[in-house]
């Protein structure tokens, strides 16, 4: 996917529907690679360009690993890189501007209890901002589905090694972000049951696939996904991120091929039932909104994404919207310290 289609993105302009609502962007990336750049200046332009985004959470994406370290410690370089980007963001935005409030890095949970060495290095490198790990386990039997970037295999989250790694993570007061596809939702249930002390954040609506073999019967996919989401929500140590709604490469909305990006009304119409199902099933206190930028920039401008989520959330009470857009993320990622 092309994440830097600036001329195409510029064709759709929207002002914020609710410019005063406090927002914590609970999921974004930073990178400078393969001709695509999303660093402090680009992030800050999005955070300040329309909505009242006050803080954000960086989530690992294999940026700036340190080749001088032992292989299992190389991801610590990403935490160091993000800390520098956070400092640059604060310098540019000033005391009252938005900040990167938390860093979610990568450590291999298959190391089991030995992952403590990596986590300790991350915490030190984060300078007080490191809050947890994402180990993407997104995998599918179809060769038409691109697997995750962390060498996943079938039922990885059910292994004793993975459980030991997450148990070690939780014992250090750190969170676990899960990125998987909807046929794997029972795997995250198994993980939550095995490590009930862990706080698990389910990314991107739980991955309701809409490509490859899953593109032929969307109704069947929705039925399976909803059943899985209902089972996941029964585990009180799991919360859900409502976002990732621009991921054409997995969800197959068809927006990337349009002459201009969709507006927020169209985006909301497409995603409203599914986003609201997540919020209603988990509850606003266990739901947190995310942009997933710049990945979602392949199909959506930043203001359109937040407007769409605000349209979808409009029927919820004011206090419930506060939880969805800022409160839950602040609590889960300990953004107040």
Secondary structure, 3 states (H helix, E strand, C coil): CCCCCHHHHCCCCCCCCCCCCEEEEEEECCEEECCEEECHHHHHHHHHCCCEEEEEEEECCCCCCCCCCCHHHCCHHHHHHHHHHHHHHHHHHCCCCCEEEEEEECCCHHHHHHHHHHHHHHHHHHCCCEEEEECCCCCCCCCCCCCCCCCCCCCHHHCHHHHHHHHHHHHCCCEEEECCCHHHHHHHHHHHHHCCCCCEEECHHHCCCCCHHHCCCHHHHHHHHHHHHHHHHCCCCEEEEECCCCCHHHHCCCHHHCCCCCCHHHHHHHHHHHHHHHHHHHCHHHEEECCCECHHHHCCCHHHHHHHHHHHHCCCCHHHHHHHHHHHHHHHCCCCC
